[in-house]
């Protein structure tokens, strides 16, 4: 009887160890927090609309975000935490919707921007949205802080 109990205990501990260590062997199961600092907003009007994307197929396409956050700026800046994000590649696009019309307002010939915007890696596009490849970053730890300067 003690032999059977020992065998069951060994099997139980082995299986428990396998399940507990699953995150170490499968990075897709690990999750982290992305802290985003947005600075140099023009004012505190409206809201900042932030989108987190996972691929070039969805990048900068409304409704295709992995996560979307809308937050009111304070002191011409924003700090936001996005939690429970699986480890992997991401890109951030944002704009300061100063008049809160849920649109990124452009001006003359769509090349003069009325509202500030930004991207991860602080990419500064000319005339069009940047590529996902240029804005992507890798979340591979439990906490990552990113600073984006509005332009």
C-alpha positions, 0 to 999 in steps of 0.5 A: 500500500505505501508503494502505491501511495508513493507512486501516486504522489510522484505522478501527482507532483510530476504533473503539477510541476509540468503544469506549473512550469508550462509558462516557462516553456511556452512564452505565449502563456506569459503575460505582462503590463505595458505602461504608456507615457504620452507627452507633449499634448497641446492641451487637456481637451477631449480624449487620447485614443490609443490602439494596440495592434498585433500585426501589419494586417490590422495596423492603423485599421479602426476596429481591428485593434487588439486593445483600445483605450480612451483616456482624458489627458491631465497636464498635457500628458497621459499615463496608461497601463494595459495589463494581461498582454501576452508576450509578443510583438505589438505596435501602438498608434494614438491620436489626441481627439481634442474635439472628441468627435472620434475622428483624426482631423486633418487639415489642408490636403490631408497633410497638415494635421489638426490633432496630435498623434504618435506611434511606438518607437516615436516614428514620424511618418510623412504623408501616411501611416508608418509601417507596422515593422517600424513601429513594432516592439517586443513585450518579453517581460512582465513590465515594459514602459514606453514613452511616445511624444505627440507630434 
